[in-house]
Amino acid sequence: MSTDAEILKTFPAAAEYLTSIHLICRDYGHAANHRLAEWLGVSTSAVTQALGRLKKIGLVNQERYEHVFLTETGRALALKVLKRHYLLEHLLVKTLDFAWDKSDEEAKVLQNQISDDLAEHLDAKLGYPQTCPHGNPLPGTSVEAKLLAAPRLPSASVGSSVLLVRITEEGEGIPAMLPLCERAGLKPGIRVKVESSVPEGVTLLVEGSSPVFVSALLAKHICYDSSL
């Protein structure tokens, strides 16, 4: 079996495929080729080819036309890359003052390039963060279950005040999502009032700002905690 470093060097796309499969399974229970293709923005034939390669090196299991799952080895690598990604986002945003809405894409470029030693060093220097800057939990943290179970904005009652806690990874992949959240101040840790909710979307009021309309496509990827 090749080492993680060798796999990522010879097959860089493996990182994106493995983390995507993990995240889809985490949110939806299972991953299918068509959902993976939509998530990654590639063709189903490209997914089929990549999965075949991942299966050969023992990172995924999939019976023909069935859901795909990570092997124990594949999951370990997915979690390692995901943690690196989140730590790099923190480094970019918190230490280097890089744009919050652009950190996800930059972290994808860098996540295959850092060593385990550097990742451990970053973790300690950053104070062992439990989430990424967008509120997604690092694997195995104490807040993971609560954040993954947090309700989505369309379910919030009109007139209620809610605390935003997470922009889902799937939501981060929608081009309009993070720029809208940046402009409107819709970030984890911000409390908003739900002004209205219709099938087309949700209107939110951030204190000191004008109301902002969030389309249903985007609102379903913003999670909140009404108990805080």
Secondary structure, DSSP 8 states (H G I E B T S, - for coil): ---HHHHHHH-THHHHHHHHHHHHHHHHS-B-HHHHHHHHT--HHHHHHHHHHHHHTTSEEE-TTS-EEE-HHHHHHHHHHHHHHHHHHHIIIIIS---TTTHHHHHHHHTTTS-HHHHHHHHHHTT--SB-TTS-B-TT-TTHHHHHT--BGGGS-TT-EEEEEEE-HHHHTSTTHHHHHHHHT--TT-EEEEEEEETTEEEEEETTS--EEEEHHHHTTEEEETT-
